[in-house]
Amino acid sequence: MSFINAVLSQGSGEESLDFRVHLRYEFLMLGIQPVIDKLREHENATLDRHLDFFEMLRNEDEIELAKRFEMVHIDTKSATQVFELVKKKISYTDAYPHFMSILHHCLQMP
C-alpha cells in the first residue's frame, strides 16, 4: 500500500488529477479493493494508516472530479452515473458519434 500511495501522490500523480484517477481505476480494475478489505481485517495500525490514506486521496480526487462536472459528488461505482457524465461531456462534440459506435459494439458482446 505504501508503494501504491507513493505512486498516486508523488511525481506525475502529485501534479495531475487525471493521472491519479486513471491509475487508481486501473488498480481497482485489477482487484485491489477486495485486497484492501482483507488487509483491514489485520488490525495493524501502520497498515491502517496506509489504507486510510488511499481512501482519503480517493475521496479528495472524487470531490475534485465532481467539481469539473458541477456536481457535489460523483459515484464512480455507478455505471449509470459515469455513463451520464460521459454522455453529457461529449454530447455535441466530434467524439459523440464515436462514443455511439462504442456503445453499439458493446451491444454485440455476449
Backbone torsions as a table, in degrees:
resi	resn	phi	psi	omega
1	MET	NA	-34.2	179.2
2	SER	-61.1	-43.2	179.2
3	PHE	-64.1	-45.8	-179.2
4	ILE	-61.7	-44.6	178.2
5	ASN	-63.1	-38.5	179.2
6	ALA	-64.7	-42.5	179.2
7	VAL	-63.5	-39.5	-177.3
8	LEU	-76.7	-26.2	-172.7
9	SER	-110.3	-4.6	-178.7
10	GLN	-122.5	168.6	177.6
11	GLY	59.4	-131.1	-179.8
12	SER	-61.6	-33.7	179.7
13	GLY	-64.9	-30.7	-179.8
14	GLU	-69.2	-32.3	-172.9
15	GLU	-98.1	-20.1	-170.4
16	SER	-128.5	113.0	175.2
17	LEU	-59.5	-43.5	-178.8
18	ASP	-59.4	-41.8	179.1
19	PHE	-63.5	-46.9	-178.8
20	ARG	-61.3	-46.2	-178.4
21	VAL	-62.9	-46.0	-179.7
22	HIS	-60.5	-50.0	-177.9
23	LEU	-63.7	-41.1	179.0
24	ARG	-62.6	-42.6	178.7
25	TYR	-64.1	-34.6	176.3
26	GLU	-63.0	-45.8	177.0
27	PHE	-60.0	-42.7	-179.7
28	LEU	-65.1	-39.5	178.3
29	MET	-67.1	-27.3	177.7
30	LEU	-79.5	-5.4	174.4
31	GLY	98.1	29.4	-178.5
32	ILE	-73.5	-26.4	-176.4
33	GLN	-61.8	-46.4	176.3
34	PRO	-62.1	-32.6	177.0
35	VAL	-65.8	-44.3	177.8
36	ILE	-59.4	-44.2	179.2
37	ASP	-60.3	-41.2	178.4
38	LYS	-68.3	-39.1	179.7
39	LEU	-63.9	-31.9	178.6
40	ARG	-61.4	-27.7	-178.1
41	GLU	-68.8	-16.9	-176.9
42	HIS	-75.7	-16.7	179.0
43	GLU	50.2	50.4	177.9
44	ASN	-106.8	122.9	-173.9
45	ALA	-59.9	-43.0	-179.3
46	THR	-66.2	-46.2	178.6
47	LEU	-62.9	-42.2	178.6
48	ASP	-60.8	-36.4	176.9
49	ARG	-61.6	-42.7	178.8
50	HIS	-66.5	-41.1	178.7
51	LEU	-66.0	-41.8	177.5
52	ASP	-63.7	-38.8	178.7
53	PHE	-63.9	-42.3	177.3
54	PHE	-58.7	-47.6	-179.7
55	GLU	-67.0	-38.9	179.4
56	MET	-62.4	-46.6	178.1
57	LEU	-63.3	-38.7	178.5
58	ARG	-61.8	-46.3	179.4
59	ASN	-63.6	-43.5	179.1
60	GLU	-62.6	-41.6	-179.9
61	ASP	-67.5	-37.3	178.6
62	GLU	-67.2	-34.5	175.8
63	ILE	-66.6	-44.0	178.4
64	GLU	-63.2	-40.9	178.0
65	LEU	-64.6	-39.3	179.2
66	ALA	-62.3	-35.3	178.9
67	LYS	-60.8	-34.0	178.2
68	ARG	-61.1	-30.9	-177.7
69	PHE	-103.8	14.6	179.3
70	GLU	53.8	45.0	178.6
71	MET	-124.3	161.3	177.5
72	VAL	-80.0	-39.6	-177.0
73	HIS	-150.2	143.9	172.5
74	ILE	-114.8	122.2	177.0
75	ASP	-85.0	94.8	-175.7
76	THR	-71.1	-6.7	175.9
77	LYS	-91.3	-5.3	-179.5
78	SER	-98.7	110.5	178.9
79	ALA	-60.5	-36.5	-179.1
80	THR	-63.9	-46.5	-178.7
81	GLN	-67.0	-41.2	178.6
82	VAL	-63.8	-43.3	177.8
83	PHE	-58.6	-47.6	-178.8
84	GLU	-62.0	-37.9	178.5
85	LEU	-67.2	-42.4	178.1
86	VAL	-64.0	-45.0	179.1
87	LYS	-59.2	-44.9	179.2
88	LYS	-63.1	-40.3	-176.2
89	LYS	-68.0	-38.2	-173.6
90	ILE	-104.5	-3.0	176.4
91	SER	-56.5	141.1	179.0
92	TYR	64.7	26.6	173.5
93	THR	-120.2	170.3	177.6
94	ASP	-66.2	-18.9	-178.4
95	ALA	-78.4	-20.0	-173.6
96	TYR	-58.6	-46.9	178.8
97	PRO	-60.3	-33.8	178.3
98	HIS	-69.9	-37.4	176.0
99	PHE	-61.5	-45.0	178.2
100	MET	-62.8	-37.9	177.7
101	SER	-62.3	-42.1	177.1
102	ILE	-60.4	-44.2	179.6
103	LEU	-63.3	-41.1	178.1
104	HIS	-62.4	-40.0	178.1
105	HIS	-68.0	-33.0	177.0
106	CYS	-63.3	-31.6	177.5
107	LEU	-64.3	-21.8	-179.8
108	GLN	-81.9	-11.4	-178.4
109	MET	-69.9	144.2	179.8
110	PRO	-68.9	NA	NA
